[in-house]
Amino acid sequence: MLQTAQLGQTDMHITRAGFGAWAIGGGGWSHAWGEQDDAESIAAIRYAVESGVNWIDTAAIYGLGHSEEVVGRAVRDIPEADRPYIFTKGGLAWDESDRSAAARRVGEPASLRREVESSLRRLEAERIDLYQMHWPAADGTPLEEYWQTFAELKAEGKVRAIGLSNHDVDALERAEAIDHVDSLQPPFNLIRREAAGDVIPWCAKHGTGVIVYSPMASGLLTGSFTEERAAALGDDDWRSRSKDFKGEGLRRNLALVEDLRPVAERNETSVAALAVAWTLAFTGVTGAIVGARRPDQIDGWLPAINLNLDDQDLSDIGAAIRAHGIGDGPALP
């Protein structure tokens, strides 16, 4: 039985890790991970659900709608009682005539309502379990206006719960004054730890669930990533343009991974599972979004859900972070 936790004040109890569907959006857009086989994606989702994972996080922008379509197909034939919660995100608009162009951050209410309807259609769903604003709007729409739209969508039954992604404490405070923020989705991992110093404690105090993304730093903390693999990343993989995946940044990150191996071995688990479990050790973190492109990748992180790190584990991990001078933010829960 996989451990679960209540998502904020909602009635949803989610497994402490969920299936992240960014990469399965496939290629041909600005933040793609490269080409992806849909049949393999569907097999991965179904394997995760069969293993007990009870939620999937996707977004309209992933593959410019394609990820949501794949998720919809994957869960279509799963009996309703066994079907996972589906979380998705909106607020990013793209240009179909130029799929490689960066998306626009849009908060205009009519646009958000169109997005919700499109997501429902692609997901083949009557209601979205958690709908999140992907990024703060950059079209001049005030947070108060787009968050009011989210509150209305919840009241109308289009969505079950509402959340914010990539928003800071000030934004959380302003949104909370209008309607409760059911969840927050921040980036959080051993390399990028800022959220533990501000938004995660805020959420713990206000009854807001936290589902962190990129707990394995987009593959860097899996234990299987190498300099050779980084050098082979295609131009259609966004990681090929990231400082964390080349030069001194990559070398430091891989050195951290080597220091994690003894802790993983002591716990008879993988580095990937250890990295995910570390994020779950922080008070206020409800669950972690973990991606997979093939069924076998899920076996690498699934044990994190039931892995409870002790004080010695956390101390050794913190010492490794400090030794390599990686990132900012708390190194210990």
C-alpha positions as CSV (number, residue, x, y, z in Angstrom):
1,M,0.0,0.0,0.0
2,L,1.4,3.4,-1.0
3,Q,1.4,6.2,1.5
4,T,-1.0,9.0,0.9
5,A,-1.6,12.5,2.2
6,Q,-4.5,14.9,2.1
7,L,-4.1,17.6,-0.5
8,G,-4.5,20.7,1.6
9,Q,-8.1,21.1,2.8
10,T,-9.6,19.2,-0.2
11,D,-11.3,15.8,0.0
12,M,-8.5,14.3,-2.1
13,H,-5.9,12.0,-0.5
14,I,-3.1,11.5,-3.0
15,T,-0.2,9.2,-3.2
16,R,3.0,10.9,-2.1
17,A,4.3,10.8,-5.7
18,G,2.3,11.3,-8.9
19,F,2.9,10.8,-12.6
20,G,4.3,13.8,-14.4
21,A,3.2,14.1,-18.0
22,W,5.4,16.9,-19.3
23,A,7.8,14.7,-21.4
24,I,5.0,12.6,-22.9
25,G,3.8,15.8,-24.7
26,G,6.4,14.8,-27.3
27,G,8.5,17.0,-29.6
28,G,7.9,20.0,-31.8
29,W,7.4,22.8,-29.2
30,S,9.6,25.2,-27.3
31,H,10.0,23.2,-24.0
32,A,9.9,19.7,-25.4
33,W,12.0,16.7,-24.2
34,G,12.3,15.3,-27.7
35,E,10.1,12.9,-29.6
36,Q,8.0,10.4,-27.6
37,D,6.1,7.3,-28.6
38,D,2.5,7.6,-27.5
39,A,2.0,3.9,-27.0
40,E,4.9,3.9,-24.6
41,S,3.5,6.9,-22.8
42,I,0.1,5.2,-22.3
43,A,1.9,2.0,-21.1
44,A,3.8,4.1,-18.5
45,I,0.7,5.8,-17.2
46,R,-1.2,2.5,-16.9
47,Y,1.7,0.9,-15.2
48,A,1.9,3.7,-12.6
49,V,-1.8,3.5,-11.9
50,E,-1.7,-0.3,-11.6
51,S,1.2,0.2,-9.2
52,G,-1.0,2.3,-7.0
53,V,-0.2,5.9,-8.0
54,N,-3.5,7.8,-7.9
55,W,-2.8,11.1,-9.7
56,I,-1.5,12.5,-12.9
57,D,-0.2,16.0,-13.4
58,T,-0.3,17.5,-16.9
59,A,-0.8,20.9,-18.6
60,A,-2.4,22.2,-21.7
61,I,1.0,23.5,-22.8
62,Y,2.8,20.2,-22.7
63,G,3.0,19.2,-26.3
64,L,0.6,22.0,-27.1
65,G,-2.4,19.9,-26.0
66,H,-0.9,16.5,-26.9
67,S,0.0,15.5,-23.3
68,E,-3.6,16.0,-22.2
69,E,-4.9,13.9,-25.2
70,V,-2.5,11.1,-24.3
71,V,-3.6,11.2,-20.6
72,G,-7.2,11.1,-21.7
73,R,-6.6,8.0,-23.9
74,A,-4.6,6.3,-21.1
75,V,-7.3,6.5,-18.5
76,R,-10.3,6.2,-20.8
77,D,-10.8,2.4,-20.2
78,I,-9.9,2.4,-16.5
79,P,-13.0,1.8,-14.4
80,E,-14.2,5.0,-12.7
81,A,-13.6,3.7,-9.2
82,D,-9.9,3.0,-10.1
83,R,-9.3,6.1,-12.2
84,P,-6.5,8.5,-11.0
85,Y,-7.1,12.1,-10.2
86,I,-6.2,14.3,-13.1
87,F,-4.5,17.7,-12.4
88,T,-3.8,20.1,-15.2
89,K,-2.8,23.7,-15.7
90,G,-3.8,26.7,-17.9
91,G,-2.8,30.3,-18.6
92,L,-0.3,29.6,-21.4
93,A,-1.4,30.4,-25.0
94,W,0.4,29.2,-28.0
95,D,0.5,30.0,-31.7
96,E,-0.4,26.9,-33.8
97,S,1.2,28.6,-36.9
98,D,4.6,28.7,-35.0
99,R,4.7,25.8,-32.6
100,S,8.4,26.6,-31.7
101,A,7.5,30.0,-30.3
102,A,7.4,30.6,-26.6
103,A,3.9,30.6,-25.1
104,R,2.2,33.8,-23.9
105,R,1.2,34.0,-20.2
106,V,-2.5,34.9,-20.4
107,G,-4.9,35.5,-17.5
108,E,-7.8,37.1,-19.4
109,P,-11.0,35.4,-18.0
110,A,-12.5,34.6,-21.4
111,S,-9.2,32.9,-22.5
112,L,-9.1,30.9,-19.3
113,R,-12.6,29.7,-19.8
114,R,-11.8,28.6,-23.3
115,E,-8.8,26.8,-22.0
116,V,-10.8,24.9,-19.4
117,E,-13.2,23.7,-22.1
118,S,-10.4,22.6,-24.4
119,S,-8.7,20.7,-21.5
120,L,-11.9,18.9,-20.6
121,R,-12.4,17.9,-24.2
122,R,-8.8,16.6,-24.6
123,L,-8.9,14.8,-21.3
124,E,-12.3,13.3,-22.1
125,A,-13.5,14.5,-18.6
126,E,-16.5,16.1,-17.2
127,R,-14.6,17.8,-14.4
128,I,-10.9,18.6,-13.7
129,D,-9.8,17.5,-10.3
130,L,-7.2,20.3,-9.8
131,Y,-6.9,23.2,-12.2
132,Q,-3.8,25.4,-11.7
133,M,-2.6,28.7,-13.1
134,H,0.7,27.7,-14.7
135,W,2.5,31.0,-14.3
136,P,1.7,34.6,-13.3
137,A,-0.1,36.3,-16.2
138,A,2.0,38.7,-18.3
139,D,-0.8,40.1,-20.4
140,G,-1.8,42.8,-17.9
141,T,-4.5,40.8,-16.2
142,P,-4.2,41.3,-12.4
143,L,-3.9,38.2,-10.2
144,E,-7.2,39.1,-8.5
145,E,-9.0,38.9,-11.8
146,Y,-7.7,35.5,-13.0
147,W,-8.0,34.0,-9.5
148,Q,-11.6,35.2,-9.3
149,T,-12.2,33.3,-12.6
150,F,-10.6,30.2,-11.0
151,A,-12.9,30.5,-8.0
152,E,-15.9,30.8,-10.3
153,L,-14.9,27.7,-12.3
154,K,-14.8,25.8,-9.0
155,A,-18.2,27.1,-7.9
156,E,-19.6,26.1,-11.3
157,G,-18.3,22.5,-10.9
158,K,-16.0,22.7,-13.9
159,V,-13.1,22.0,-11.6
160,R,-12.9,20.3,-8.2
161,A,-10.0,22.3,-6.7
162,I,-7.9,25.3,-7.7
163,G,-4.2,26.0,-7.4
164,L,-1.3,28.1,-8.4
165,S,2.0,27.1,-10.0
166,N,5.2,29.1,-9.9
167,H,3.7,31.9,-7.8
168,D,5.4,33.6,-4.9
169,V,4.3,34.4,-1.3
170,D,2.9,37.8,-2.2
171,A,0.7,36.2,-5.0
172,L,-0.5,33.5,-2.5
173,E,-1.5,36.1,0.0
174,R,-3.5,38.1,-2.6
175,A,-5.2,35.0,-4.0
176,E,-6.0,33.7,-0.5
177,A,-7.9,37.0,0.2
178,I,-10.3,36.1,-2.6
179,D,-10.7,32.3,-2.3
180,H,-8.7,29.6,-0.7
181,V,-5.6,28.4,-2.6
182,D,-6.1,24.6,-2.6
183,S,-2.6,23.8,-3.8
184,L,0.7,25.3,-4.9
185,Q,3.1,23.7,-7.4
186,P,6.7,25.0,-7.0
187,P,10.0,23.6,-8.4
188,F,11.8,21.8,-5.6
189,N,14.8,19.4,-5.5
190,L,18.2,19.0,-4.0
191,I,19.7,21.5,-6.5
192,R,16.9,24.0,-6.5
193,R,15.7,24.5,-2.9
194,E,14.4,28.1,-2.6
195,A,10.8,27.0,-2.1
196,A,11.6,25.5,1.3
197,G,12.5,29.0,2.5
198,D,9.3,30.8,1.6
199,V,6.3,29.3,-0.2
200,I,6.3,25.8,1.3
201,P,6.2,27.2,4.9
202,W,3.4,29.6,3.9
203,C,1.4,26.7,2.5
204,A,1.9,24.6,5.7
205,K,0.6,27.5,7.7
206,H,-2.4,28.2,5.5
207,G,-3.7,24.7,4.8
208,T,-2.6,24.7,1.2
209,G,-1.3,21.5,-0.3
210,V,2.0,21.4,-2.1
211,I,2.9,19.2,-5.0
212,V,6.5,19.9,-6.0
213,Y,7.8,19.5,-9.5
214,S,11.1,18.4,-10.9
215,P,12.2,16.5,-7.7
216,M,14.8,14.6,-9.8
217,A,15.9,17.9,-11.5
218,S,14.7,16.8,-14.9
219,G,16.8,13.6,-14.8
220,L,20.0,14.9,-13.2
221,L,19.3,13.2,-9.9
222,T,18.2,9.8,-11.3
223,G,21.6,8.3,-10.7
224,S,21.8,7.2,-14.4
225,F,22.6,10.6,-16.0
226,T,26.1,11.1,-17.3
227,E,28.2,13.8,-19.1
228,E,28.0,11.6,-22.2
229,R,24.2,11.6,-22.1
230,A,24.1,15.3,-21.6
231,A,26.3,15.9,-24.6
232,A,24.0,13.7,-26.7
233,L,20.8,15.7,-25.9
234,G,19.2,16.8,-29.1
235,D,18.5,20.4,-30.0
236,D,14.8,19.5,-29.6
237,D,15.4,18.8,-25.9
238,W,15.2,21.9,-23.7
239,R,17.8,20.5,-21.3
240,S,20.5,21.0,-24.0
241,R,20.2,24.7,-23.4
242,S,20.3,24.6,-19.6
243,K,23.4,25.5,-17.5
244,D,22.6,22.6,-15.2
245,F,23.2,20.2,-18.0
246,K,26.6,21.4,-19.3
247,G,30.0,22.6,-18.1
248,E,30.8,23.2,-14.5
249,G,27.2,23.1,-13.5
250,L,26.7,19.6,-14.8
251,R,29.9,18.4,-13.2
252,R,28.9,19.7,-9.7
253,N,25.5,18.2,-10.0
254,L,26.9,14.8,-11.0
255,A,29.4,15.0,-8.1
256,L,26.5,15.5,-5.8
257,V,24.8,12.4,-7.2
258,E,27.9,10.3,-6.4
259,D,27.8,11.5,-2.8
260,L,24.1,10.4,-2.6
261,R,24.9,6.8,-3.6
262,P,26.1,5.6,-0.2
263,V,22.9,7.0,1.4
264,A,20.7,5.2,-1.2
265,E,22.6,2.0,-0.7
266,R,22.2,2.2,3.0
267,N,18.4,2.4,2.4
268,E,18.5,-0.3,-0.2
269,T,17.0,2.0,-2.8
270,S,17.9,4.0,-5.9
271,V,19.3,7.6,-6.0
272,A,16.2,8.6,-7.9
273,A,13.9,7.4,-5.0
274,L,16.2,9.0,-2.5
275,A,16.0,12.4,-4.3
276,V,12.2,12.2,-4.4
277,A,12.0,11.1,-0.7
278,W,14.1,14.0,0.3
279,T,11.6,16.5,-1.0
280,L,8.8,14.6,0.8
281,A,10.7,15.0,4.1
282,F,9.9,18.7,4.3
283,T,6.9,19.7,6.3
284,G,4.2,21.1,4.1
285,V,5.0,19.0,1.0
286,T,2.1,16.8,0.1
287,G,3.5,15.0,-2.9
288,A,6.0,15.1,-5.7
289,I,5.4,15.1,-9.5
290,V,7.7,12.5,-11.0
291,G,8.0,12.1,-14.8
292,A,8.4,8.9,-16.7
293,R,8.5,8.1,-20.4
294,R,8.6,4.3,-20.1
295,P,7.1,1.8,-17.6
296,D,10.5,0.7,-16.4
297,Q,11.4,4.3,-15.3
298,I,8.6,4.2,-12.7
299,D,10.3,1.4,-10.8
300,G,13.2,3.7,-10.2
301,W,11.1,6.2,-8.2
302,L,8.1,4.3,-6.9
303,P,9.9,3.3,-3.7
304,A,10.2,6.9,-2.7
305,I,6.5,7.0,-1.7
306,N,7.1,4.7,1.3
307,L,10.7,5.7,2.0
308,N,11.1,7.6,5.3
309,L,14.6,9.1,5.7
310,D,16.1,9.3,9.2
311,D,18.1,12.1,10.8
312,Q,21.4,10.5,9.7
313,D,20.2,10.2,6.1
314,L,19.1,13.9,6.0
315,S,22.3,15.0,7.7
316,D,24.5,13.2,5.1
317,I,22.5,14.6,2.2
318,G,22.7,18.1,3.6
319,A,26.5,17.8,4.1
320,A,26.8,16.7,0.4
321,I,24.8,19.7,-0.8
322,R,27.0,22.1,1.2
323,A,30.2,20.4,0.2
324,H,29.5,21.1,-3.5
325,G,28.0,24.6,-2.9
326,I,25.0,23.8,-5.0
327,G,21.9,26.0,-5.1
328,D,20.3,28.2,-2.5
329,G,17.8,27.5,0.2
330,P,17.6,25.0,3.2
331,A,19.7,21.9,2.9
332,L,17.8,20.2,5.7
333,P,14.1,19.8,6.4
